[in-house]
Amino acid sequence: MHDHGGHSHAGHSHAPGDFGFAFAIGSSLNAAFVAVELVFGYAANSLALVSDAVHNLSDVMALLLAWGATWLAQKRPTDTHTYGYRRASILVALFNAGLLLVAVGGIAVEAVNRIQAPARVASWTVVWVAAIGILINGGTALLFMRGRHHDLNIRGAYLHMAADASVSLGVVVAALSIMATGWFWIDPVISLCISAVVLASGWGLARDSVNLALDAVPKGIELAHVQHYFRSLDGVTEVHDLHVWAMSTNETALTAHLVRPDGHDDAFLHHVCEELAHRFNIHHATLQIEKSGEVCKLAPAEMV
């Protein structure tokens, strides 16, 4: 017979409830700004401004989806979804990354076409609209700054908004450069720079979200360190069937079999779960204590 340990759910690092306010303000301001950028971008014949608007539109969708995923992650488990809907946040992060990469392709193609046939740009209109973008995107980024280390979707929102503020600054620089030199090809070149910025942030988000979707060990956790901790526990002689994966973009789970010939008590299990939370930010641990690993079918390393 195997004895099974319990869980420790204290200190889950869910996104704070007031991020709902941040999502509402951020998505509303950026949706309004997208409309402004599109109208004035076409009026000013500025591809840099229009491409920034397309990027911002993808960010509005990303904010709304991340907001929805945060809400779903708080839903209680059901008989058919015993972990609840936490993994929706991972799917949304993956979708948002794809959305960014698609937007990059569209902007880059149009920029290359505009380089071949530069067009006149109403520079002062671009300057004022982009300056507003710096304020809106920079302010929205600040709303998500404190949660960026604990949740992939919050980090994605922060990176998108911070990148947008930088992009808007680039658009201002492009417009001022055009006024100073008369070189209209600067506008599509800046658009390509915008594409590079979006590609960099989107690629990192895509990589991390794909890894989480494939149940990879989350960033910041070294499996060897977790194994070393288990082996250092009093009375533990062997560790096997160890798995660490993301239940959502801000919650990590672990399962493991610990061979402890002397058995265990509740105090031992609670102490281990608390240490896993403190040392590795793992808040959902399930431990199986065995008196002998020889009788466990999952003891060989190739068994999962």
Backbone torsions as a table, in degrees:
resi	resn	phi	psi	omega
1	MET	NA	140.5	176.7
2	HIS	-104.1	137.5	173.2
3	ASP	-90.5	139.8	-177.8
4	HIS	-113.3	136.1	179.2
5	GLY	-86.3	166.4	179.0
6	GLY	-94.6	-167.4	-178.4
7	HIS	-111.9	159.8	167.8
8	SER	-120.9	116.9	-177.7
9	HIS	-106.5	6.0	-178.7
10	ALA	-69.7	140.2	172.1
11	GLY	76.8	24.6	176.1
12	HIS	-55.0	137.5	-175.5
13	SER	-94.5	50.4	175.3
14	HIS	-64.5	153.0	176.4
15	ALA	-60.6	135.7	-179.5
16	PRO	-56.4	149.0	-176.7
17	GLY	-59.8	-30.3	-176.4
18	ASP	-75.9	0.1	173.1
19	PHE	-70.8	-17.8	172.5
20	GLY	-60.0	-39.4	176.3
21	PHE	-65.1	-42.1	179.6
22	ALA	-62.6	-42.9	178.6
23	PHE	-63.5	-42.0	-178.5
24	ALA	-64.4	-48.1	-179.9
25	ILE	-65.3	-46.6	-177.5
26	GLY	-62.0	-46.8	-178.2
27	SER	-68.4	-37.7	179.8
28	SER	-66.1	-48.4	-179.8
29	LEU	-62.9	-42.3	-177.4
30	ASN	-72.4	-32.8	176.3
31	ALA	-64.5	-42.9	178.1
32	ALA	-64.7	-38.2	-178.6
33	PHE	-69.9	-34.4	176.9
34	VAL	-58.7	-45.3	179.1
35	ALA	-60.7	-42.9	179.6
36	VAL	-63.3	-45.3	-178.3
37	GLU	-63.6	-42.2	-179.3
38	LEU	-64.1	-45.6	-178.8
39	VAL	-62.6	-51.6	-176.9
40	PHE	-76.0	-28.2	177.2
41	GLY	-63.9	-46.3	177.2
42	TYR	-67.6	-38.4	179.8
43	ALA	-64.6	-37.3	-179.0
44	ALA	-88.4	-5.4	-178.4
45	ASN	60.6	36.6	-177.8
46	SER	-103.5	112.1	176.6
47	LEU	-67.7	-34.8	179.3
48	ALA	-59.7	-42.3	-179.2
49	LEU	-70.4	-41.8	179.1
50	VAL	-66.0	-42.3	179.9
51	SER	-65.1	-36.1	175.8
52	ASP	-65.7	-35.9	178.2
53	ALA	-65.3	-41.9	178.0
54	VAL	-62.2	-42.8	177.1
55	HIS	-62.1	-44.1	179.5
56	ASN	-64.9	-33.9	177.2
57	LEU	-63.4	-41.7	177.1
58	SER	-64.1	-32.2	178.4
59	ASP	-71.0	-35.5	176.2
60	VAL	-61.9	-45.5	177.9
61	MET	-62.3	-39.5	179.5
62	ALA	-64.2	-42.1	178.6
63	LEU	-63.1	-43.4	-179.4
64	LEU	-65.4	-41.7	179.4
65	LEU	-67.3	-42.4	178.8
66	ALA	-64.2	-37.2	176.9
67	TRP	-62.5	-45.4	177.9
68	GLY	-63.4	-39.8	178.9
69	ALA	-64.9	-38.0	177.7
70	THR	-63.2	-39.5	177.9
71	TRP	-66.8	-44.1	179.7
72	LEU	-62.6	-37.1	-178.0
73	ALA	-63.6	-21.2	-179.2
74	GLN	-90.4	-3.4	178.8
75	LYS	-69.9	145.4	-177.9
76	ARG	-73.4	151.5	176.7
77	PRO	-60.8	154.8	177.7
78	THR	-126.6	177.7	178.9
79	ASP	-66.3	-25.1	180.0
80	THR	-100.3	-20.1	177.1
81	HIS	-127.8	83.4	-170.0
82	THR	-70.6	-15.9	173.7
83	TYR	-99.8	6.7	-174.5
84	GLY	77.1	-147.0	-177.2
85	TYR	-120.1	33.1	-176.9
86	ARG	-60.8	-38.6	-174.8
87	ARG	-69.5	-9.8	175.2
88	ALA	-58.7	-33.0	-179.7
89	SER	-65.1	-33.7	177.9
90	ILE	-70.4	-42.9	178.6
91	LEU	-61.9	-39.7	179.0
92	VAL	-66.3	-42.1	177.7
93	ALA	-60.2	-40.6	179.0
94	LEU	-65.5	-44.1	179.2
95	PHE	-63.7	-42.4	180.0
96	ASN	-62.7	-38.2	178.0
97	ALA	-63.6	-43.0	177.5
98	GLY	-63.3	-38.3	178.4
99	LEU	-61.0	-42.7	178.5
100	LEU	-62.3	-44.6	-176.3
101	LEU	-67.0	-36.4	176.6
102	VAL	-65.3	-42.6	178.6
103	ALA	-60.8	-38.6	178.9
104	VAL	-59.8	-45.4	-178.3
105	GLY	-60.3	-44.5	179.7
106	GLY	-62.9	-43.6	179.7
107	ILE	-63.9	-43.9	-176.4
108	ALA	-64.5	-42.3	-180.0
109	VAL	-61.8	-46.2	-179.2
110	GLU	-66.5	-34.8	179.2
111	ALA	-65.6	-41.9	178.4
112	VAL	-62.6	-41.4	177.6
113	ASN	-62.8	-39.0	-178.4
114	ARG	-72.9	-28.7	176.2
115	ILE	-64.6	-39.0	-179.9
116	GLN	-69.9	-27.6	179.3
117	ALA	-138.2	77.7	-177.8
118	PRO	-58.7	145.5	-179.0
119	ALA	-125.3	153.6	-179.5
120	ARG	-66.9	142.4	-176.7
121	VAL	-125.5	134.8	174.9
122	ALA	-80.4	92.6	-165.3
123	SER	-66.7	-39.9	-176.2
124	TRP	-66.7	-36.2	176.0
125	THR	-60.0	-44.5	179.7
126	VAL	-61.3	-43.4	-178.2
127	VAL	-59.2	-48.7	-175.8
128	TRP	-69.7	-39.5	179.5
129	VAL	-67.3	-44.1	-180.0
130	ALA	-65.7	-34.4	178.1
131	ALA	-62.8	-39.2	175.3
132	ILE	-61.7	-38.5	178.6
133	GLY	-61.6	-37.3	177.8
134	ILE	-59.9	-43.9	-178.8
135	LEU	-67.1	-46.3	-177.2
136	ILE	-66.9	-49.4	-178.0
137	ASN	-68.4	-39.7	178.0
138	GLY	-64.4	-42.8	178.7
139	GLY	-65.3	-38.9	178.5
140	THR	-66.1	-39.5	178.2
141	ALA	-59.5	-39.0	179.6
142	LEU	-63.2	-30.9	179.8
143	LEU	-64.5	-29.6	-177.0
144	PHE	-103.2	0.8	-171.9
145	MET	-59.5	-44.8	-172.7
146	ARG	-74.4	-14.4	-179.8
147	GLY	-103.3	4.7	-171.4
148	ARG	-69.9	-19.7	-178.0
149	HIS	-90.4	-6.3	-171.5
150	HIS	-116.3	-10.5	-176.1
151	ASP	-149.3	130.8	-176.3
152	LEU	-65.0	-37.6	179.2
153	ASN	-70.3	-38.0	175.6
154	ILE	-65.4	-41.5	177.4
155	ARG	-62.7	-40.1	177.8
156	GLY	-62.0	-42.9	178.4
157	ALA	-62.3	-43.8	179.8
158	TYR	-62.2	-47.0	-177.8
159	LEU	-64.6	-40.4	178.6
160	HIS	-60.2	-47.5	-176.3
161	MET	-69.6	-39.6	177.9
162	ALA	-65.3	-41.0	177.7
163	ALA	-64.9	-38.8	179.2
164	ASP	-63.0	-39.6	177.6
165	ALA	-61.7	-41.5	178.7
166	SER	-66.4	-40.0	179.3
167	VAL	-63.8	-43.1	178.6
168	SER	-61.6	-37.6	175.3
169	LEU	-62.3	-39.7	177.8
170	GLY	-63.9	-37.0	178.6
171	VAL	-64.4	-40.3	177.4
172	VAL	-61.5	-45.8	179.3
173	VAL	-60.2	-41.4	179.8
174	ALA	-61.9	-45.9	-178.6
175	ALA	-63.6	-43.8	178.7
176	LEU	-64.7	-36.7	178.9
177	SER	-66.6	-38.7	178.7
178	ILE	-63.9	-41.8	178.7
179	MET	-64.5	-34.2	-177.5
180	ALA	-78.9	-31.4	-173.0
181	THR	-113.5	-24.7	-174.2
182	GLY	77.8	9.9	-179.9
183	TRP	-88.2	100.9	-176.5
184	PHE	-76.1	-14.0	177.3
185	TRP	-69.4	-13.6	178.7
186	ILE	-62.2	-34.7	-178.2
187	ASP	-59.2	-53.4	177.8
188	PRO	-68.0	-29.2	176.7
189	VAL	-64.1	-42.4	176.1
190	ILE	-62.7	-34.7	176.8
191	SER	-61.5	-39.1	176.8
192	LEU	-66.4	-36.4	176.3
193	CYS	-64.7	-39.7	176.2
194	ILE	-59.6	-44.2	179.3
195	SER	-59.3	-39.7	180.0
196	ALA	-65.3	-40.6	178.6
197	VAL	-63.4	-45.6	-179.7
198	VAL	-65.4	-40.0	179.2
199	LEU	-61.7	-41.9	-179.3
200	ALA	-62.4	-47.8	-179.2
201	SER	-70.2	-39.3	-179.8
202	GLY	-67.7	-37.2	179.9
203	TRP	-66.0	-43.3	178.5
204	GLY	-63.0	-42.0	178.4
205	LEU	-65.5	-40.2	178.9
206	ALA	-63.2	-45.4	-179.8
207	ARG	-59.5	-48.0	-177.7
208	ASP	-66.7	-40.7	-177.7
209	SER	-71.4	-36.3	176.0
210	VAL	-63.6	-42.9	178.6
211	ASN	-60.3	-43.2	178.9
212	LEU	-66.1	-39.1	179.3
213	ALA	-64.7	-28.5	179.0
214	LEU	-92.5	13.9	177.6
215	ASP	61.7	32.7	174.7
216	ALA	-70.4	158.4	174.8
217	VAL	-63.6	125.2	-177.5
218	PRO	-59.0	151.7	177.0
219	LYS	-57.8	143.1	178.9
220	GLY	93.7	-6.3	179.1
221	ILE	-119.2	124.6	175.6
222	GLU	-101.0	119.6	-177.4
223	LEU	-60.2	-35.9	179.5
224	ALA	-62.6	-35.5	178.9
225	HIS	-69.3	-37.2	177.4
226	VAL	-65.7	-43.1	178.0
227	GLN	-61.3	-42.9	179.7
228	HIS	-61.4	-40.6	178.6
229	TYR	-62.1	-46.4	-179.5
230	PHE	-60.8	-42.1	-177.9
231	ARG	-69.3	-20.7	179.9
232	SER	-83.8	-8.0	-178.5
233	LEU	-69.8	143.6	-178.3
234	ASP	-60.4	123.1	175.6
235	GLY	88.3	-9.1	-179.2
236	VAL	-84.3	123.2	-178.0
237	THR	-106.0	-16.9	-177.5
238	GLU	-157.7	148.4	175.6
239	VAL	-129.1	130.2	175.5
240	HIS	-148.4	172.2	-177.2
241	ASP	50.0	46.6	-179.9
242	LEU	-90.0	125.5	178.5
243	HIS	-133.7	136.7	175.6
244	VAL	-131.8	127.1	-178.4
245	TRP	-151.3	168.4	-179.4
246	ALA	-93.4	125.1	173.3
247	MET	-80.3	-28.2	177.9
248	SER	-155.2	-173.1	179.8
249	THR	-73.5	-6.8	-179.4
250	ASN	-138.6	16.2	179.5
251	GLU	-140.8	131.3	-176.7
252	THR	-113.4	140.2	179.5
253	ALA	-117.1	158.3	179.3
254	LEU	-145.8	140.9	167.6
255	THR	-130.5	146.3	-179.6
256	ALA	-160.8	151.9	171.2
257	HIS	-105.7	124.1	178.1
258	LEU	-112.7	125.1	176.0
259	VAL	-88.7	117.7	-177.7
260	ARG	-138.3	92.9	-174.3
261	PRO	-52.4	-30.5	-178.5
262	ASP	-83.1	2.3	-179.3
263	GLY	80.9	-159.1	-177.3
264	HIS	-155.0	169.9	171.9
265	ASP	-134.8	173.6	-177.3
266	ASP	-63.2	-34.0	-179.5
267	ALA	-61.6	-39.9	179.2
268	PHE	-62.4	-47.5	-178.4
269	LEU	-63.8	-44.6	-179.6
270	HIS	-63.8	-39.1	179.2
271	HIS	-63.8	-44.5	-179.2
272	VAL	-63.5	-44.1	179.8
273	CYS	-63.0	-39.8	178.4
274	GLU	-65.5	-38.9	179.2
275	GLU	-69.2	-37.2	177.1
276	LEU	-62.2	-39.7	177.6
277	ALA	-66.5	-43.3	-176.7
278	HIS	-71.2	-44.8	-174.0
279	ARG	-82.1	-37.9	-170.2
280	PHE	-122.9	1.5	-178.0
281	ASN	60.6	35.4	176.1
282	ILE	-103.1	111.6	-172.0
283	HIS	-108.6	-2.4	179.4
284	HIS	-129.4	85.3	-176.2
285	ALA	-109.4	134.0	174.1
286	THR	-122.0	119.1	-175.2
287	LEU	-117.0	134.7	175.0
288	GLN	-111.8	120.0	-178.7
289	ILE	-97.5	129.0	179.6
290	GLU	-123.7	145.7	177.6
291	LYS	-84.2	-20.2	176.8
292	SER	-151.3	126.0	179.6
293	GLY	-74.4	-11.0	-175.7
294	GLU	-67.2	-26.8	-176.4
295	VAL	-93.6	-0.8	-177.7
296	CYS	-90.0	125.1	-179.5
297	LYS	-69.6	-17.8	-178.4
298	LEU	-98.7	9.6	-177.7
299	ALA	-68.2	-39.2	179.0
300	PRO	-61.3	144.9	-175.7
301	ALA	-63.3	-28.8	-177.3
302	GLU	-79.7	-8.1	178.6
303	MET	-90.1	133.1	179.4
304	VAL	-131.8	NA	NA
